[in-house]
Amino acid sequence: MAYALTLTANYAVYTFNSMLPTDIAAVRCACGLTQAALGQTLNVHVLTVSKWARGALVPDARDVAILVGLTKLDYAAAKAVGEAVKTALATEGSLAAYRLLLDAAIPKGAV
């Protein structure tokens, strides 16, 4: 994974060069999410997630920011986020699931 974190004043600025396909698959699997669930949560087609995992497409900066943030979670936290996202998708919809991913990936006060 190629990224850098720069802290300026009260803001954390992430600079992303790329995210390896294996990193994307690892984050998804660590959270226990299928490609379909991750795609639905990030509002992208399941085939887009599949192409990310194969290196045929590169996620946009918004999606990379979330995925990189999720790499910072330990195993238990990643599983808990994944379960919460799956529950939110089933009961509240993709917007609630997206909010859960966003909150887990970018801690309050980081930006």
Phi, psi and omega in degrees: 000131181244104176205164179224148177246126178239127178261124177229122182051243180257016186241142173257124182247119178265133174246121184250125173269316178187169173226125184294145177305323179294329177293320180296314179296321180295317179297314181299314181291322179299325178276352180073028182257142173283166175299322180296317181293318178295317178298315180297319181293320181272002179062043173230157181291149179303326178292331175295315178298319177299318179293325175300314184293335179264354180082011180280336176225157176245132178297154177286172186301321179300313182290322178296319179302317179293313181297318178296318178300323179291335178293341181280348182281145173283173186304311183295319180294319178298316178297319180296318178297315179302315179295319179296320179295315179298320178295316180297319178300320183285329187248324187246337179110177188289331179294317177295320178295318178299317180299320178297315178298316181298315179296323179287325186281323184236097183300149178301137181090352179283332179228000000 
